Amino acid sequence: MDTFFHSTRSTNGHLTGKQAIRQGLADDGGLFVTDALGKDKLSLDGLADMSYQEMALQVLGILLPDYSQSEVRDCIAQAYGEQWSDPLITPLRPLGDDYLLELFQGPTCAFKDVALQMLPRLMARTLPTGQEAQDDQKIMIVTATSGDTGKAALAGFADVPGTGITVFYPSGKVSQVQELQMTTQTGSNVSVCAVDGNFDDAQSAVKAIFADRELARDLDQGNRVMLSSANSINVGRLVPQVVYYFSAYAQLLRLGRISLGQEVEFVVPTGNFGDILAGYYAKRIGLPVKHLVVASDRNNVLFDFLTSGTYNRQRPFYQTSSPSMDILVSSNLERMLYYMSGGDAPLIQMLMNDLQGWGSFEVPESLLAKVRELFGCGWADESQVSQSISQCWKRSGYLIDPHTACGYYVMDQMPRDTQTPRVLLSTASPYKFPRVVGQALGLDLDGADDFECMDLLAKTTGTTVPQALRRLADSPVLFSDSISTGQMRDYVSRAAQRL
Ligand SMILES: *Cc1c(COP(=O)(O)O)cnc(C)c1O
C-alpha cells in the first residue's frame, strides 16, 4: 500500500508523513495527500470506553504510520494534558434536541489548540532518528492568521527546541482580546507582527515567501533555517483534528443516544475548510458520518460553490464578527476535491491554475453531485449571528461565540431528521468575543473595553471568564510592529537570523 504523501496537483512526490509535516506545502503549491487514506479503518468496537488520548493513538497510528507508537504516545501525552480545562478534552454538551462539541477547552480558548498543541511535538520528531545531535537545522514556522491560529500556534511552539515561530495578523481586523493574546506572547523564539490588508493578503504573502527559492537558499546556507507552515494546510494539523469527531461519537454512544454504527451529522463553522475536512477524513477511516454541513458567515464563497459548482474568489470581502471565518480562499477545499474526484491530480492542477489566473474555477457536474451528497451548506449574516447568540442563550441557557453562532443558525434552518443526531462544533469560547456576545444579549457596553465586557457578561449570565483570557488585561505587550505585505519577506529573514 502506498502510504507516501504527494501534492494534490501531481502524483509524483514520495514523502513520508514526517517529511510532509516538516515541509508543510508541496513545491508546486499543492497540499500533501496520501492515496492510502481510507484503506485502514479504525474499529468502532470499544470506542465508547476509550479516553481521548487512546482515540488519538488509534487515529494518528492510521494516518501517520511512519511515526512509531512510542513517538505518538509521547506527543499525545504532552499535547493533551493538564493545559486542557476538561479531562474529556472536547466535551459534548446537550443543546436542545441537538449536541454541541466544545473544542475550546485548550490553553487559548479556541479550537485550533486541538491541532496546535500537537503539531510542534510532531514537528520536533521529524528528523531521522539519531540525527538530532549532528543536524542543527532549525524550523521557522511562518503563519498568517485571521485571529485564532496565531495565538494557538504561538502557545504551541513557544520555546520548543529547534523551532521558531513568526505570526502575521491583519492590522485592525482581529479583536482586542485576540490581538493581546498574540502581542503578549512570551518565548525566546517568537515574533508577532501586524500587516496592512486583510487575512487573504497576508496569507498570499506567506505563500509567496514559501515559494521563494532564493530566500530558502539564503536561510538554509546562512542560518541553517528551513521555513515551514503551521496553517491548517499542514498534515500535522489536520490529522489531530480527526480525533474529536471520534470523541463526539464515543460520547453519543456513552449517552445511549446512538447505537454502534448509527450515522451522525456534523455542523461545522468553516473558514479555511480544515475543521470540516477532518470530519471527512474521519468518515474515510470508518466513522459513520451522514452529512457534514459547512456553515459560513457573510463571506459565503463556499455556500456559492456548493450550490453552483463555481468557486469565485472575486467578490467583496466582508469583515464580520467571526474573523476566523472571514476567508475568500478556503485552502483545504483542494484536498477534499482531490479525494472526491478519485485522486484526479491533473484536474486539481487545472482548477487551481484557473483560480490563480481567473480568480475562479468550476468543477465538473458529476463531481459537484458527489460532493453535495455528503456536504451540506448554509450561512448567516451579521444580524442572524447576533440573533442566534441571543436565541441560544434564551432557549438553552448556553452562551455561544459568533463563529459557533453561524453554525447554530444554519443548524436551526435545516430540516430535522429525528433519526440522526446533530452535533454542532463549537470553535471558540464566547469570552474571546465578549463585546459581540454581550451586544447580542442586549447589554449596554458603551465605553467598556473588552475586559469590562467580559466581566459584565459573566455577571449577567452567571458564567465564568476563562482565566487565560482575563489575565491578558495585566500582561505586558511585547510586540507592536506593523508593516506592509511587501516587508514581510525581510521581517521573516530577520526573525530567522535571531533563532
Ligand atoms: C479557525 C476557526 C474556524 C474555521 O476553521 P477552519 O478549519 O479554518 O475551517 C472557525 N471558528 C474559529 C473560532 C476558528 O478559530
The ligand as an ORCA input file, in Angstrom:
! r2SCAN-3c Opt
* xyz 0 1
  C     -10.209     28.689     12.539
  C     -11.554     28.864     13.081
  C     -12.695     28.487     12.361
  C     -12.621     27.927     10.962
  O     -11.963     26.692     10.887
  P     -11.327     26.203      9.511
  O     -10.590     24.983      9.838
  O     -10.435     27.316      9.051
  O     -12.452     25.986      8.580
  C     -13.922     28.669     12.957
  N     -14.037     29.214     14.177
  C     -12.969     29.588     14.893
  C     -13.173     30.204     16.227
  C     -11.693     29.415     14.383
  O     -10.634     29.783     15.096
*
